[in-house]
Amino acid sequence: MAPVEDSNKAGRVVLVTGANRGIGRAIAERFVAAGDRVATIYRSGDLPDGVLGVVGDIRDTDAVDEAFSRIEAELGPVEVLVANAGVTRDQLLMRMSDEEFESVVDVNLTGTFRCVRRATKGMIRARKGRIVLVSSVVGLFGGAGQVNYAASKSGLIGMARSITRELGGRGITANVVAPGFIDTAMTAELPEERQEAYRVAIPAGRFAQPEEVAGVVEFLASDAAAYVNGAVIPVDGGLGMGH
């Protein structure tokens, strides 16, 4: 899928959280290639060329505010927010501690809330903006040993739809992308027999490339998607159909 072309797109300020690896990296690279000014809030690691990196912790409201202020000072108000940063701490329900549950929710759900809340200040003033929340097929489908992760990722759907009802009349859209199994370093760490079991369950018969998720995110951030709001778009090869 080629970069989406539209009259107002060139040079927008795009913030992709967690752009140092995997899906977030592919998303950031795609926006850079399209000519946008791309920034990220991240914890560590190297970044794609052309991405302004601000080290910060989305678990901390003050750190989020400071990171946004730095990005605004260097690039301008954030016009597109892609909330991609996320963590997993898998554990069976009966063994899962409060800390294992809360730590995942604090990054994946509350951390996303902190970034969205800060980004919408500028979007409301500009009366335009694009918010894309990166969820997961697990948020719809469930996953054994992933009560914490699934709860955090399904919560993003309620968040996006509530934002849509609040801000949809101000030229702001909030949508969710729900990737399935993606060919990333995290997936590669799974035992080969488990990878094969997952592939068998996917109608497409393969894992996705990160760039395939990035293409859908780019569309949702484009002028062409101005009337797509509060949607959940699976990118999972058919794994979660009907969920």
Buried (B, 14 or more C-beta within 10 A) or exposed (E): EEBBEEEEBEEBBBBBBBBBBBBBBBBBBBBBBBBBBBBBBBEEEEBBEBBBBBEBBBBBBEBBBBBBEBBBEEBEBBBBBBBBBBBBBBBEEEEBEEEBBEBBBBBBBBBBBBBBEBBBBBBBEBEBBBBBBBBBBBBBBBBEBBBBBBBBBBBBBEBBBEBBEEBBEBBBBBBBBBBBBBBBEEBEEEEEEEBEEBBEEBEEEEBBBBBBBBBBBBBBBBEBBEEBBBBBBBBBBEBBEEE
